[in-house]
Amino acid sequence: MAKRIRSGLKRRRQSIRRGVRNQAARSEVKTMVRKARGGQATAVKTAAKALDKAASKGILHKNAAARKKSRIMKAAAKSK
């Protein structure tokens, strides 16, 4: 049986904790983006802010966040 290195065990615990936190944040962003597809100005603004925040924290890649923002802005402009 392999030796259980303390630093490895700690990294595993941290990774699990961060994964759960990131999953929750990603889910929240997805919900906001879905609501913003309706084209309401407040929903679009909230979703854009959430995407920026997720990108700054490294939950989403910055280009992916920019792409999603662009698409919801485009949908909002089209619905007007």
RARAZI-V116603 format. One record per residue. N is the residue number from 0. PHI is phi in degrees with one decimal (* if undefined). OMEGA is omega in whole degrees, -180 to 180 (999 if undefined). D_CENTER is the distance of its C-alpha to the mean C-alpha in whole Angstrom. Layout:
N/PHI/OMEGA/D_CENTER + N/PHI/OMEGA/D_CENTER
This chain:
0/*/-178/39 + 1/-71.1/179/36 + 2/-71.1/179/36 + 3/-92.3/-178/33 + 4/-83.6/-174/32 + 5/-58.6/-179/31 + 6/-64.5/178/28 + 7/-66.8/179/27 + 8/-65.7/179/27 + 9/-64.7/179/25 + 10/-59.3/180/22 + 11/-64.0/178/22 + 12/-60.6/-179/22 + 13/-63.6/-178/19 + 14/-63.8/178/17 + 15/-65.4/180/17 + 16/-61.5/-180/16 + 17/-66.5/180/13 + 18/-61.4/179/12 + 19/-64.7/-179/13 + 20/-63.5/-180/11 + 21/-65.4/180/7 + 22/-63.1/179/8 + 23/-63.6/-179/9 + 24/-65.9/-180/5 + 25/-63.4/179/4 + 26/-63.7/179/7 + 27/-62.1/179/7 + 28/-63.7/179/5 + 29/-59.3/180/7 + 30/-62.6/180/10 + 31/-63.2/179/10 + 32/-64.3/180/10 + 33/-62.1/179/13 + 34/-67.0/-178/15 + 35/-70.6/180/14 + 36/-61.2/177/16 + 37/-65.9/175/19 + 38/98.7/178/20 + 39/-70.2/-175/20 + 40/-59.0/-178/20 + 41/-67.1/180/18 + 42/-66.2/180/16 + 43/-65.3/-179/15 + 44/-63.2/180/15 + 45/-63.7/-180/13 + 46/-64.8/180/10 + 47/-62.6/180/11 + 48/-65.1/180/11 + 49/-63.9/179/7 + 50/-64.2/179/6 + 51/-61.9/-179/8 + 52/-65.0/179/8 + 53/-63.8/179/4 + 54/-67.9/-179/7 + 55/-68.8/179/10 + 56/-87.1/178/9 + 57/85.2/179/8 + 58/-76.3/175/5 + 59/-118.3/174/5 + 60/-69.0/-175/9 + 61/-62.8/178/10 + 62/-70.9/178/12 + 63/-65.9/179/9 + 64/-64.4/180/8 + 65/-62.7/-180/11 + 66/-64.4/180/13 + 67/-65.0/178/10 + 68/-60.6/-180/12 + 69/-59.5/-178/15 + 70/-67.8/180/15 + 71/-72.3/177/15 + 72/-65.2/180/17 + 73/-63.3/179/19 + 74/-65.4/180/19 + 75/-65.5/180/20 + 76/-66.4/-178/23 + 77/-70.3/-177/24 + 78/-75.7/-179/25 + 79/-75.6/999/27
